Amino acid sequence: MLALALATLAFVGGHFLLSHPLRAPLRRVVGEKAFRGAYSLLLGAAFVWMLFAYGATPYAELWGKVEWMRWPLIVLMLPASILLVAGVTAPNPLLVGGEALLARGAPAVGIFAVTRHPANWGFAIWALGHLVMNGDLATVVLTAGIAILALLGSPAQEARKAAELGEAWCHFAAATSFVPLVAILEGRASTTLGEIGYWRLLGGVVLWAVLLHFHGSITGVSALPG
């Protein structure tokens, strides 16, 4: 349990430290390319450590399995999968190198009209749903860490982009929202399924179906009732 807690702290805390207070000084010292490489290597290693620690942690029940949550979680994982696939495949103005999109005044289109952070919301829905469903200590630590990173890391990322890009960021942020669909409901944004990409939507459905079918093989526990 201690190893899992330390690994999760390293993964989540490493993101916050390397993306914010340590980002600028390290980039000045080692350069942009070296920083990106070290960032990916360190956080990738922390992620692998976290997964291995989770697999090795003995089961310690808190509230146990919440069986009524099984079907709601299955349903929730469909939009989570679509948000994840669309978020990682669409050109992302918030990722490293995406500053050029914002600097050109690119509007929020496609999945980014739905939310500024589609992939983070995909991870957050997955994490929070599994946290409720699986009431054991190891799962709570793992999923709470991922949910914190996804939901609190997004505003921190936005604050950095606002400081770096100024007016270009304000133009982009005004045409979308952090919480999914809020800007569309308020009339500040609009999109179509075609703009999001039919292949991205299909990819999300396929990912959802694959995870549902192979959940037992991957985790040892079937996602389906019974």
Stockholm file with secondary structure:
# STOCKHOLM 1.0

chainA/1-226         MLALALATLAFVGGHFLLSHPLRAPLRRVVGEKAFRGAYSLLLGAAFVWMLFAYGATPYAELWGKVEWMRWPLIVLMLPASILLVAGVTAPNPLLVGGEALLARGAPAVGIFAVTRHPANWGFAIWALGHLVMNGDLATVVLTAGIAILALLGSPAQEARKAAELGEAWCHFAAATSFVPLVAILEGRASTTLGEIGYWRLLGGVVLWAVLLHFHGSITGVSALPG
#=GR chainA/1-226 SS CHHHHHHHHHHHHHHHHHHTTTHHHHHHHHCHHHHHHHHHHHHHHHHHHHHHHHHHSCCCEEEEECGGGHHHHHHHHHHHHHHHHHHHHSCCTTSTTTHHHHHTTCCCCTHHHHCSCHHHHHHHHHHHHHHHHEEEHHHHHHHHHHHHHHHHHHHHHHHHHHHHHTHHHHHHHTTSCSSTTHHHHTTSCCCCHHHHCHHHHHHHHHHHHHHHHHHHHHHSSCSSCC
#=GC SS_cons         CHHHHHHHHHHHHHHHHHHTTTHHHHHHHHCHHHHHHHHHHHHHHHHHHHHHHHHHSCCCEEEEECGGGHHHHHHHHHHHHHHHHHHHHSCCTTSTTTHHHHHTTCCCCTHHHHCSCHHHHHHHHHHHHHHHHEEEHHHHHHHHHHHHHHHHHHHHHHHHHHHHHTHHHHHHHTTSCSSTTHHHHTTSCCCCHHHHCHHHHHHHHHHHHHHHHHHHHHHSSCSSCC
//
